[in-house]
């Protein structure tokens, strides 16, 4: 299983539109500038999740379903964590 995962990661090629990279950098810079670090983390997660779909396109349906379910669970837990109050 790990050998197959390593092979997929090392052989995958990901090309990203320049617009998306610029948009990510602008949104992250704004979130840091206005001290919305939690929002910046969520923005980074959404972009990374979207770009991960480009890699999973070449995999089987089971891998795509696993990526969808795991990604949604992580996303929901991240949103819950962002809304939770911090205790200082």
QUIGINOR-V25403 format. One record per pair of residues at least 24 apart in sequence whose C-alpha atoms are under 10 Angstrom apart, sorted by the first residue. I is the first residue (numbers start at 1). J is the second residue. If there is no record, write none. Layout:
i=(I I)
j=(J J)
This chain:
i=(8 8 8 8 9 11 12 12 12 12 13 13 14 14 14 14 15 15 15 16 16 20 20 21 23 37 38 38 38 38 38 39 39 41 41 42 42 42 42 45 45 45 45 46 46 49)
j=(55 56 58 59 55 55 54 55 56 58 54 55 51 52 54 55 51 54 55 51 54 47 51 47 47 82 78 79 81 82 83 79 82 78 82 75 78 79 82 71 74 75 78 71 75 75)
